[in-house]
Amino acid sequence: MAMASEPIPSSFAPGELRTKILRKCRESMATKEQFFTDHADRIAECAAAMARAFDHGAHLSWATAAVPAMPPTSRSNSCTRSLKNGPLFPPWL
């Protein structure tokens, strides 16, 4: 995890450290919320594709260290296409 860029002073004014911690927490929460707001549909598509694969007997395999990235040709099936090239999907899908 990345460390803060500003040095940590040896002492803070009363409440200053608490204020900084809460500000950082709000920033982190806002970043996460923005990510999931922007990508919720794609995450749901991927989860559904994985569920269908599991329903057909597929399983996760950690034997492969890396799965090559495939550039998506369309948003609607890019998740399925990428997953089919990885260890999750059997070749017949």
Protein Blocks (a to p, Z undefined) as FASTA:
>chain_A
ZZdfbdcdfbdcehklmmmmmmmmmmmmmmmmmmmmmmmmmmmmmmmmmmmmmmnopacd
fkbmbdcddddfbfklmmmmmmmmmmkbcfkZZ
